Amino acid sequence: MAKGRGAGGSAAGQAALAAALSYPQSKTVEQTDDYHGTKVKDPYRWLESLDTPETREWVEAQNKLTFGWLDKIEIREAMRTRLTELWNFEKYSPPYQEGGRYFYSKNDGLQNQSVVYTTTSLAGQPTVLLDPNSLSKDGTVALGGMSISHDGKLMAYGIAAAGSDWQEWRVRDVATGQDLPDVLKWIKFSGAAWTKDNKGFYYGRFDEPKGKEFESVNYFQKLYYHRLGTTQDKDTLVYESKEHKDWQFSPTVTDDGKYLIITVAKGTDDKYRILVQDLSQPGSKLVELINNFDAEYTFIDNDGPVLWFKTDLNAPRGKIIAIDLRKPTQKDWKELIPQSADNLAGVSVLNNLFVARYLKDAYAQVKVFDLSGKFVRDLPLPGIGSVGGFGGKRSDKETFYAYTSFNTPATIYRLDLTNFASTVFKQPQLKFNPADFETKQIFYTSKDGTRVPMFVSSKKGVKADGNNPTYLYGYGGFNIPITPGFSVFELVMMERGAIIAKPNLRGGGEYGEDWHKAGTKLRKQNVFDDFIAAAEWLIKSKWTQPKRLAIAGGSNGGLLVGATMTQRPELFGAALPAVGVMDMLRFHKFTIGWEWIDDYGSSDNAEEFKALHRYSPYHNIKAGTTYPATLVTTADHDDRVVPGHSFKFAAALQAAQSGGAPVLIRIEVRAGHGAGKPTSKRIAEAADVLSFLSKTIGLNG
């Protein structure tokens, strides 16, 4: 056994670590709810109230315990130093053009937030358009979204504080870098769509919350038009639904400025209604083009009155159709690019060509078609990785895209659409050698016989001797795919001999809508079975053993970790549930949680309640059980998955734990669900998690 690799992962070692732990008192209350005749206790209900003195005292006591425990780990500072060193490289977004100017973001390396730049020429000296780092001392104010006017002269942008989903939007003059007087509030889950005259934009907002802004449920979004130079109370209400509190509206103005496209969504099921307004005809009414939520209809672009959509209607892996507004009935819709064997992830129209991004077994493929749907060519990519970008307009002769893989940070390429030549625009200078690491894709069999892919990455030369510390990460929900991507956090683990395993669980978006649906509602257990089967494959294949195996996931992935560790506690040495959905009976009662009913179902439904109660992590903790060493992570300003989920889960797990492995909760202050988290906080949290793993599964190198 290599020096320093063993002691922390043993049961005796974990028990010794926990011996001195004295958990803060988590009182219990007599709270019982009746779900369709089944009585369910909720003894830690009081922890849902985030701003009471007793909850604040509990948070302070838990953090004192957790950080006191972490402070004693000698390797912690070395972890932080190496993370900081590796994190310190330039990070760019793909540039895009608007009004003859380029716009992109850049982080010098350790800046808390990326800075927005603009330039009239790629060879020219860029100027700073917006530096979010100047908006707060601790870097917790982040850019939430931005939209450039068609003439390139104005930028509408949203600012989010302390990780909240709530954003305040402003408008900046690109030439002067100064803000106009316009201020828009109570915006969440919305961008801005400029009109062609550059005099204003469409956006979605909620009414000001009547209760607590970080806990109150969010219903009845409305779509407005804001005219520059006017106050928000003068904005024009464009569309609302008083009958459907769960409808949300996403506006798009076509590049020719002629049409407003409103995509109506409810929940997270990627099934839309489509409304269209002819902006060239003053006073024209909104027309329902698609009036049921039967499929995805993602607007791509238009050729006059012909609108192009990406849809999964009778095509679960996606296709491209054309709808002529002069003959809008479904029988006249035209299929341009049919469904293929691979999953259609996104489409752009550039240089009068469709540039289509596919997922083949969860990694990127890019194909080019002409506007009639005829295949033109494949776009070569450097390897098994992911791509993003390909922004621009139908007439553009160039575009930019980012390519990344498990051992390569994002490199930005410029694509010449006249000859399809890709050239490097920006490439990070690294403090490690990517050639020292490798990724393999394997396929394993889940409990019901389903074939599931998994990426397995490590330092070259790691032997399958059954003794490698292993980090198994999953998500499995909301049609979101897990694709190759670079992580400094994971690189540090691989440097220390760890295996990084990422299975593509059902519920995700790797193989289209059928794969997604196979992991939802009454079939959600398939996701947990897929994850458990991945762990069993890693053990059977001699990559690791249970005491050296850590499982991790965030948000829906936090639910995944919570469910699998309560179902199979003996299978894992450590568990890292981050900002997880842990109370599956009450998730829909807070902020935007009701949206997730599409994936999870609801305890209001008798049959779905039974399925939810069967796996809900909080409700399936059993006293006297030996659970793996657990570090729960959450944040006090998370208004996506409210921290009460993690608070209740941690309190219940601490009370139930047997066998001595530590159960800790790390509660970030002035942070949210993860978006916009400053670099300093990300490095600090990563160092703490790595230190926890060093003591629990022997991640010592």
GUZA-667532 format. One record per residue: x, y, z of N, C-alpha, C in turn. Coordinates in steps of 0.2 Angstrom, whole numbers, plus 5000, padded with zeros to 4 digits. Each point is the difference from the previous one (the first is absolute). Layout:
N
XYZXYZXYZ/...
end
This chain:
701
500449945000499650065000500450065000/499950054996500450064999499950045007/500550045001500150035006499450065000/499650005006499550055001499449984997/499949944997499349994996499549965004/500249985006499649955003499650025006/500350035005499650005007499450044999/499950054997499450045000499449964997/500149954996499449974997499849945004/500349985006499749955004499550015004/499649955002499450015005500350035007/500649975002500350025006500250075000/500350024994500250074999499550055000/499449984997499450055000499750005007/500049955004499850005006500450045005/500650004999500550045004499950084998/499950014994499850074998499450035003/499549955001499450035002499949995008/500549975003500049995007499950065004/500350064998500050065004499450044998/499649984995499550044998499450015005/499850055001499450015004499550054996/499549974997499550034996499650055003/499950064997499550055003499449975001/499650035005499449975002499550024995/499649954997499550014995499449985003/499650055002499449985004499549974995/499549965002499549974996499350035003/499650004995499350035001499549954998/499450005003499449954999499750034994/500249984994499750024994499949944996/499349994998499849944996499550024995/500149984994499650024994499749944998/499450014997499649944998500050004992/500349954997500050004993499649944997/499450024998499549944997500049955005/499950015007499949955005500649985003/500650024998500649975003500350065004/500149995006500350055005500850004999/500250064999500850014999500250055005/500549985004500350055005500550044996/500150065003500550054997500350045006/500449965004500250035006500550065000/500250024994500550054999499750064996/499350005000499750054996500250075001/500250015007500250075002500650034996/500449954997500650024996499850034993/499449994998499850044994500050075001/499950035006499950075001500750035001/500350034994500750015000500250065004/499650055002500250065003499850005008/499849955003499850005007500750005004/500050025006500650005004500349935001/499549955001500249945001500349964994/499850024994500349974994500750034999/500050075001500750034999500549975005/499849995006500449975006500249934997/499649964998500149934997500550014995/499950044995500550014994500750025003/500050055005500750025002500349945004/499649965004500349945003500349954996/499649994994500249944996500650034996/500150064998500650024997500650005004/499950025006500550005005500349935001/499649955000500249935001500349984993/499750014995500349984993500750034999/500050075001500750034998500549985006/499849995006500549985005500349934998/499549964997500349934998500450014995/499950044995500450014994500650035001/500050055005500650035002500649965002/499849945003500549955003500349964994/499850004994500349964995500650044997/500649975001500650034998500150014992/499749964996500050004993499650064997/499650025004499550054998500350064996/500650035003500350064997500349984994/500349944999500449984994499449994995/499449975001499550004996499850074997/499950045004499850074998500650034996/500649995002500650034996500049974993/499949934999500049974993499450024996/499450015003499450024997500150074997/500350045004500150074998500550014994/500549965001500550004994499749974994/499649955000499749974994499450054997/499750035005499450044998500250064996/500750025001500250074998500249994992/499550004996500150004993499550044996/500150034995499550044996499449964998/499450035001499449964998499650054995/499949984994499650044996499349974998/499550044998499449984997500150014992/499649964996500050014993499850074998/500350044997499850074998499449994995/499650055000499450014995500050074998/499750014994499950074997499350035000/500050065001499450045000500150074998/499850024995500050074998500850024998/500349954997500750014998500550005006/499849985006500549995005500049935003/500549985003500149935003499950015008/499749955003499950005007500249935002/500350005006500249945003500250015008/500049955003500350015007500649965001/500450035005500749975002500150015007/500349945003500250005007500849995000/500350055003500850005000500249935003/499649975004500349945004499649995006/500250055005499750005007499550055001/499850044995499550055001499349975003/499750035004499449975003499549994995/499950054995499550004995500350014993/499849974995500350024993499750074998/500550034996499950074998499750004993/499550044998499850014993500450054996/500249984994500450044996499750014993/500250064997499750014993500650034996/500049984993500550034996499750004993/500250044996499850014993500449954995/500649985003500449954996500349955004/500049944998500449945004500750025001/500350044996500750025001500150065004/499450035001500050075004500149995007/500150055004500050005007499350005003/499849955004499350005002500050055006/499450035001499850045006499549965004/500150025007499549975005499350034999/499549964999499450035000499649995007/500149955003499749995007500549955004/500250035006500449965005499649995006/499749945001499649985006500450015006/500749995000500450005006500050065003/499850064996500050065003499350025004/499649955000499350015003499949985007/500549965002500049985007500749985003/500150015006500749995003500249925000/499549965001500149935001499949964993/499850034995499949974993499449965000/499550015004499449965000499450044996/500250054996499550034996500249974993/499649974996500149974994499650024994/500349994994499650024994499549944999/499450015000499549954999499849994993/500150054995499849994993500150074997/500049994993500150064996499850004993/499850054997499750004994500250074996/500349994994500350064997499450024995/499950074999499650024995500249994993/499650004995500249984993500550054997/500050065003500550054997500749995004/500049965005500649995004500250065005/499550045001500150075003499849995008/499649955001499750005007500049935003/500149995006500049935003499550005006/499549964999499649995006500349945004/500150015007500349955004499749995006/500049945003499749985006500649995006/499950025006500449995005499749965006/500349955002499849965006500550015006/499750015005500450005006499949945005/500649985002500149955005499749934998/500049994993499849944997499349994999/499650055001499349995000499850004992/499449974999499750004993499750064999/499850045005499750074998500650044997/499850044995500450054996499750064999/500550055000499850074999500350024993/499650024995500350024994500150074999/500550024996500250074998500250004993/500150064998500250014993500650044999/500649984997500650034999500150034993/500350065000500250034993500749974999/500049964994500749964999500550054998/499950064997500550054999500350035006/499650025005500350035006500149965006/499749945000500049965005499650025006/499550054999499650035005499349975000/499749995006499349975000499550064999/499549984996499450044999499650005007/499550045001499650005006499549945001/499949964994499649955001500249945005/499549985004500149955005499449965000/500149934999499449965000500149945006/499549995004500149965006499549944999/500149955005499649945001500049964993/500649994998500149964994500349935002/499849954997500349935001499849964994/500549964998499949954995499850044993/500350054999499850044994500650044997/500150004993500450044996499750064998/500350044995499750064997500149994993/499450024996500049994993499950074997/500550034997500050074997499650004994/499650064999499750014994500550024995/499850004993500550024995500150075000/499650045003500150085000500550025006/500149955004500550015006499750045005/499450015000499750055005499749975006/500049935000499849975006500149924999/499749965006500149934999499449975004/499949944999499549955003500449965006/499649995005500349965006499449985004/500249955004499549975005500150025007/499550015004500150015007499549985004/500149995007499549985004499850075004/499449995003499850055005500550005006/500050065003500450005006499849955006/500449965002499849955005499650035006/499549975002499650025006500349985006/500349945000500449975006500750014999/500449955003500750005000500349984993/500450054997500250004993500449934999/500349975005500449944998499749945002/499350005002499749945002499350004996/499750064999499350004997500049974993/499449964999499949974994500050054994/500249984994500050054994499549984995/499450035000499549994995499950064996/499649994994499750054996500650054997/500449974997500550054996499650034995/500250064998499750054995500550024995/499850014994500550024994499950084999/500550045000499950075000500550024994/499850064997500550044996500250065004/500750015000500250065003500350054995/499750065000500350054995500550045004/500650014997500650045003499850075002/500250025006499950065002499350015004/499749945001499450005005500149965006/499650015005500049965006499749944999/500149955005499849934999499250005000/499750055004499350005001499650024994/500450024995499750024994500149954994/500349945002500149954995499349974998/500049984993499449984997499949925002/499549985002499849935001499949974994/500449954997499949974994499649945000/500149965006499649935000500149985007/499449975003500049975006499449945000/500049965004499549955001499750005007/499450035001499750005007499849935002/499949964995499749935001500549955002/500750024997500549955001500650035004/500049995006500550035004500749974999/500049944997500749974999500350014993/499650044996500350024993500650055000/500549994997500550054999500250014993/500350064999500050034993500750024998/500349984994500650014998500050044993/500250065000499950044993500649994996/499950004993500550014995499750044995/500550054998499850044994500449974994/499749994994500449974995500550054997/500649984997500550044998499850064995/499549984996499750054996499650055003/499849995007499650055003499349994999/499849954996499350004998499549975005/500349955003499549965005500349995007/499550015004500149985007499849935001/500449955003499849935001500050005008/499549975002499949995008500049935001/500549975003500049935002499749995007/499449975000499749995007500149935003/500350005006500249945003499649995007/500049945002499749995007500449945003/500350015005500449955003500750004996/500349945001500649994997500049944994/499449994997499949944996500250014993/500350064998500250024993499449994995/499450015002499450004996499750075000/499950034994499950074999499450014996/499750065001499550034996500450064996/499850024994500350054997499550064998/500250065001499650064998500450044996/499750034995500350044995499750074999/500350055000499850074998500350034994/499750034995500350034995500250075002/500650015001500250075003500050054994/500049984994500050054994499350034999/499549975003499350025000499850035007/500050075000499850035007499349985002/500049985006499349985003499949934999/500449964997499849934998500049965007/499649955000499949965006500449945000/500149985006500449935001499649954997/500349954996499649944997500349945003/499649955002500249945002500249964994/500649985000500349964994499949935002/500349985007499949945002499750005007/499449975001499650025006499949945005/500549955000500049955005500749985002/500149985005500749985003500149934998/500049984993500149934998500749984999/500550054999500749994998500450065001/500749994999500450065000500050034994/500050075000500050044994500550065001/500649994999500550055001500250044994/499850065000500150044994500750014998/500249994993500750004998500150074996/499650014995500150064996499450004995/500050054996499450014995500350024993/499649984995500150034993499350034998/500050065002499350044999499549975004/499449984997499549975004500149925002/500649974998500149935001500450005006/499849975006500349995006500349935001/500750005002500349935001500049995007/499849945002500049975007500449945001/500349995005500349935003499449975004/499849944999499449975003500249935001/499649975005500149935001499349974999/499550034996499449984999500149934995/499849955003500049934997500849994998/500450035004500749994998500450015007/500049955004500350025007500750025000/500449994995500750025000500150074996/499450024997500050074998500150004992/499650054997500150014993499850084999/500150024993499950074999499450004995/499550055001499550014996499950074998/499650014995499850074997499350015001/499850065003499350015000499950074996/499550004995499950064996499450035003/500150065002499450045004499450014995/500149994994499550014995499649944999/500349945002499649945001500249965006/499850025006500349985006499749945003/499549974997499849935003500549954999/499949955005500549955001500149964993/499549994997500149964994500450034994/500150065001500550044995500750015003/500149985006500750005003500549964995/500650024999500549974996500649985004/500149935000500649975003500650024996/500550035003500650024996500649955002/500149995006500549955002499749955005/499949944998499749955004500449985006/499749965004500349985006500649954998/500550005003500649954999500149965006/500549964999500249955006500250045006/500350064999500350045005499550055003/500150035006499550055002500250074998/499550034997500150074998500050055006/500650035001500150045006499850084999/500250024994499950074998500150024993/499750054998500150024993500150084999/500550024996500050074998500050004992/499850064998500050024993500550054998/500549984996500650044999500249994993/500150064996500250004993499549954996/499450015002499549974996500149925001/500249985006500149935001499749985007/499749945001499949985006500649965003/500250035006500649975004499749965006/500049944999499649965005500549965005/499950015006500449965006499649945002/500449955000499749935002500449985006/499649955004500449965005500049934997/500649975000500149934998500349975006/499549965004500349975006500250055005/499750065000500250055005500650054998/500349994994500550044998499850044994/500350054998499850054995500249974993/499550014995500150004993499750064997/500350034995499750064996499949984993/499450014997499849994993499850064997/500150014994499850064996499549974994/499450045000499549994995499950064996/499750004994499850064996499350015003/499750054997499350025003499549964998/500149964995499549954998500049935004/500550005004500149945004500549954998/500450024994500449954997500750005004/500349945002500650005003500650034996/500450045003500550034997500749975002/500149995007500649985003500049995007/500549965003500150005007500550055002/500050035006500550055002500549965004/500649994999500549965004500150045007/500049965005500250025007500649975002/500350035005500749975003499949935003/499549985002499949945004499349995003/500049965005499449985004499950065005/499650054998499950065004499350034999/500050065002499350045000500250064996/499550034997500150074997499450045002/500150074999499550055001500250064996/499550044999500150064996499650004994/500350014994499750004993499550055000/500150055003499550065000500150044993/499450044999500150044994499350014996/500150034994499450014996500149964994/499450004996500049964994500550024995/500150065000500550034995500750005002/500249985006500750005002500449954997/500650024998500549954997500549975005/499950025006500549975005499549995007/500349965004499749995007500649975004/499850005007500549985004499749945005/500449955002499849955004500549985005/499849975006500549985005500049925000/500649975001500049935000500449995007/499749955003500349985007499949925001/500549975004499949935001500249995008/500149945002500149995007500750025002/500550004995500750025002500250074996/499550034997500250064996499550065002/500250065003499650055001499750034993/499550045000499750024994500550044996/500149984993500350044995499550034996/500150064998499650044995500249994993/499649984996500150004993499650054996/500350024994499750044995499849954994/499450004998499849964995499950044994/500349994994499950044994499549964996/499450024999499449974997500149994993/500550034997500050004993500449944998/500549985004500449944999500049955005/499750015006499949965006500749995003/500450045000500750005003499950035007/500249965005500050025007500750025002/500150065003500650025002500050025008/500549995003500050025008500050085000/499550025004499950075002500350015007/499949975005500350005006500149935003/500549995003500249945003500350015006/499849975006500350015006500749975001/500450045004500749975002499949965006/500249945000499849965006500749985004/499849995006500549985005500049925001/499849974995500149925001500049984992/500149935000500149974993499449964999/499550024995499449964999500249934998/500649994996500149934998500149955006/500150035006500149955006499449975002/499450024997499349985002499749974994/499549955002499649974994499349995002/499649994995499349995001499849944996/499649955003499749954996499350005001/499649984995499349995001499849935000/499749985005499849935001499249995000/499749944999499349995001499949955005/499550015004499949955005499249985000/499849955004499349985000499750025006/499450045000499650015006499649955002/499750015006499649945003499549974995/499650044996499549974996500349984993/500750004999500349984994500150064995/499950065002500150064996500850014999/500250024994500750014999500150075001/500550025004500150075002500750024999/500250054997500750024999500350045006/500650005001500450035005500750024998/500150065001500750034999500449985006/500649974999500549995006500750034998/500250055004500650044999500549995006/500650004998500549995006500750024997/500550005004500750014998500249944996/500450004995500249944997500449965004/499949945000500449955003499749985007/499450025002499649985006499849934999/500249965005499849924999499449995003/499649954997499449975003500149955005/500350035006500149955006499550005005/499550034999499450005005500150055006/500550054999500250045006500050074998/499850024994500050074998499450055003/500250055003499550055002499650024994/499350005000499650014994499550055002/499850044995499550055001499549994994/499449985002499549984996499550065000/499950034994499650065000499449994995/499450025002499449994996499550065001/499550004995499550045000499349974999/499949984993499449964999499350035000/499950064997499450035001499950064995/499450024999499850064996500250014993/500249944997500250004993500750034999/500450005006500650044999500649945000/500450014994500549954999500650015004/500449955002500650015003500549984995/500450064998500549994994500750025002/500549984996500750015003500150085001/500350015005500250075002500650005005/500350065000500650005004499950035007/500349975005499950025007500750005004/500250065002500650005004499949965006/499450005004499949965005500149924999/499849984994500149934998500749984998/500350054997500749994998500449995006/499950045006500449995006499949935003/499449984999499949935002500449954996/500050014994500349954995500850005001/500250065002500750015001500249965006/499549995005500249965006499749934999/500049984994499849924999499349984999/499650055001499249985000499849994993/499549965000499649984994499450055000/499850034994499450045000499549974995/499449985003499549964996499450044999/499850014994499350044999499649964995/499549965003499549974996499550044997/499749984994499450044997499449975002/499750015006499449975002499450024997/499549955000499450024997499750065004/499550044997499850065002500350064997/500749994998500350054997499950014992/500350044997499950024993500549974995/500349945002500549984995499749964994/499549975001499749964994499350024998/499850065002499350034998499549995005/499450014998499450015005499849935003/500149944996499949945003500449985006/500750024999500549995005499850045006/499850064999499850055005499449975004/499549984996499349985004500149935004/500549964998500249945003500250015007/500250075002500250015007499650055003/499450014999499550055003499449965003/499750045005499449985004500149935002/499549964998500049935003500649964998/500450034995500649964998500650035002/500050045005500650045003500449955003/499849945003500549955003500549984995/499850004993500549984995500650045001/500050065001500650055001500449975005/499749995006500449975006500349934998/499649964997500349934998500650014995/499950054996500650014995500650025004/499950045005500650035004500349945004/499649975003500249945004500449954996/499749984994500349964995500750024998/500150074999500650034999500549985005/499850015006500549995006500249935000/499549954999500149935000500549984995/499950034994500549994994500750025002/500150065003500750025002500349955005/499649985005500249955005500249934997/499549984995500149934997500650004996/500150064996500650014995500750015004/500050005007500650015003500350075000/499650054998500250075000500050035008/499649975004499950035006499749955005/499850025006499649965005499650055004/499549975003499550055003500350055005/500549985004500350055005500450064996/500249994994500350054996499650034995/499349995000499650034995499650055003/500050064997499650065002499550014994/499450025002499550024995499850085001/499950034994499950075001499550024994/499650065002499650034995499750065003/499750044996499750065002499350024998/499650035004499350014998499649944999/499849984994499749944999500549945001/500650024999500649955001500149995008/499850055004500050005007499449955002/499550004997499449955001500349934999/500350004994500349934998500549975005/500450045003500549985005499649985007/499550055002499649985006499649944999/499749994994499649934999500449945000/500650004997500449944999500449995007/500250055003500349985007499649985005/499350025000499549975004499849934998/500049994994499849934997500649955001/500650024999500649955000500650035004/499950025006500550035004500749965000/499949945000500649965000500550004994/499750034995500450004993500550065000/499950045004500450064999500450025006/500650034999500450035006499950075002/499850044995499850075001499550024995/499650055003499450034996500150075000/499950034994500050085000499450034996/499450005004499450034997500150075000/499950044994500150075000499350034998/499850055004499450044998499449954998/499949955004499649944997499250015002/499649974996499350005001499949945005/499950015006500049945005499349985003/499650055000499349995002499550004994/499949944998499649994993499350015001/499750015006499350015002499850075000/500550055001499950075000500450044996/500449974995500450054996499650054996/499449984998499650054996499750055003/500150015007499750055004500550065001/500550004996500550065001500350024993/500050075000500350034994499849974993/500449974997499949984993499949925000/500049975006499949935001499549974996/499450034999499449974997500249984993/500550044997500249984993500249934999/500349975006500349934999499549955000/499450015001499549955000500049964994/500250034994500049974994500549945000/500550015004500549945001499949965005/499850035006499949965006499349975002/499550034997499349995002499950045007/499449995003499850045006499749965005/500250025006499649965006499350025000/499850054996499250015000499749954996/500349964996499849944997500149945003/499549965002500049945004500549954998/500049984993500549954998500750035000/500150064998500750034999500250015008/499650025004500250005007500449945003/499749944998500349935002500750004997/500150014994500650004997500550055003/499850065001500450055003500249985007/499549985004500249985007500449945001/500049964995500449945000500850024999/500150054997500850024999500250065003/499550055002500250065003500550005005/500650034998500649995005499950015007/499650065001499950025007499649955004/499549974996499549965004500249925000/500649994997500349935000500649995004/500250055004500549995005499849965006/500349955001499849955006500550005005/499850015006500450015006500449935001/500650015003500449945001500449974994/499950044994500349974994500750034999/500549964998500750034998500050034993/500050075000500050034994500750024998/500150014994500750024998500250075003/500650025000500250075002499750054995/499750055003499650044996500150075001/500150044995500150075000499550034996/499450035003499550034996500250084999/499950024994500250074999499450044997/499950065003499450044997500250075001/499650054999500150075001499450045003/500150055004499550035003499550044996/500250024993499650044996499849964994/500049935000499849964995499250005000/499850044995499250004999499849964994/500449954998499849954995499849945004/500549975003499849945004500250035007/499450025004500150045006500449965005/500450035004500549965004499749965006/499350015001499749965005500049934998/500049984994500149934998500649975003/500650034999500649985002500150005008/499750055003500050015007499649945003/499449994998499649945003500449934999/500349994994500349944998500649995005/500450055001500650005004499849995007/499550035003499849995007499749935001/499649974995499849945001500649945000/500450024995500649954999500450005006/500250065003500450005006499749965006/499350015000499749965006499949934999/500049974993500049934999500649974999/500650034999500649974998500349955006/500249944997500349955005500749994996/500449985004500749974997500550055000/499950065001500550055001500250054995/499849984994500350054994499750075001/500350054999499850075001499450014995/499650045003499450034996500050085001/500350044995500150075001499650044994/499850065002499750044995500450074999/500150024994500450064999499550054997/499950055003499550054998500350064998/500150024993500350054997499650075002/500350055002499650065001500150054994/499550034999499950054994500249964994/499649954999500149964994499349964998/499949984994499449974998500149934998/499649984994500049944998500649984996/500450054998500749984997500250054994/499450024997500250054994500350075003/500550024997500350065002500450005006/500149945003500449995006500750034999/500350045004500750034998500549955001/500650014996500549955000500349995006/500150055005500249995006499649955004/499450005000499549965004500149934996/500049994994500149944996500649965002/500650045001500649975002500049985007/499750045004499949985007499649945002/499449994996499649955001500349934997/500450014994500349944997500649985005/500350045003500649985005499749965005/499450035003499749965006499749934998/499750004994499849934998500649954998/500550034997500649954999500349985007/500050055005500349985006499549955004/499450014999499549955003500149934997/500150004993500249934997500649985002/500550045001500749975002499949965006/499650025005499949975006499549945000/499650004995499449955000500249944995/500250024994500249944996500750004998/500450045004500749994999500350044993/499750054999500350044994500650045002/500549975000500750035003500550004995/499949964994500650014995500549955002/
end
